[in-house]
Amino acid sequence: MLAFQGFFVLSQVNAVNVEISVLLGRSTLPMQQLLRMGRGAVIPLDAGVNEEVWILANNHPVARGEIQINDDRISIAVTRAADVYDFMAGGQ
């Protein structure tokens, strides 16, 4: 019976969807500047071209990664586990 219960719990966990998002960088702008922005406005980020991005699962940092571009598709290669304290401090 215990093995069956373990299978049931595992199948429930496998059925859970997790939203994955990627944070490219951050920016702080005065509200006045933000309100003046229109179509085509460019928001500068604190990240460089070759810096790692943050990979978030349900808005929680889980890993770092590198952007890869293949033909017309963008993907992220996981490079290491995330350091939550670096994320909270806005670290790169």
Secondary structure, DSSP 8 states (H G I E B T S, - for coil): -HHHHHHHHHHHHHT----EEEE-------HHHHHH--TT-----S--TTS-EEEEETTEEEEEEEEEEETTEEEEEEEEE--HHHHHTT--
